[in-house]
Amino acid sequence: MSKSNDPDKPLIDQIDREIIKALNRNGRISYTDLGKEIGLSRVAVQTRINSLMDEGVIERFTAVINPEKIGITVSAFFNVEVEPKHLQKVAEALAEEPVVTSLYHMTGPSKLHMHALFTDNREMEAFMKEKLYVLPGITSVDSQVLITRYKSRMGMRL
């Protein structure tokens, strides 16, 4: 991993890209096997991965779970319009909710885009009534429930 103060110089090199691609394919691959795959020693691979983590290029390693396989039947997307003075507090409150899987501030009139997972429609309704609508500064909520998932990916791929 190249460490440079030059903002035009990429933070990662081709070897880092190969490591990241391999980890995207199999996040559980050993340093030894990864080293064999890309032509580096186990120690060199470990050093590079640690550096990528220290620099924030790799944020975390995680398991990707199919919600339907564990009884989560409702996947919903929300557009939440918030008065600008309340935006930060509303975002912080929603980010703490366990059902919320992603939350973004989008362009537009102080709009938050949110994804959440629920066991059923009753849980979604309770969340909306008891957690979402009661937050100060919310002016409107638009929601869509997922019908079919064609593609879902965590993080970025190289």
Secondary structure, 3 states (H helix, E strand, C coil): CCCCCCCCCCCCCHHHHHHHHHHHHCCCCCHHHHHHHHCCCHHHHHHHHHHHHHCCCCCCCCCCCCHHHHCCCEEEEEEEEECHHHHHHHHHHHHCCCCEEEEEEECCCCEEEEEEEECCHHHHHHHHHHHHCCCCCEEEEEEEECCCCCCCCCCCCC
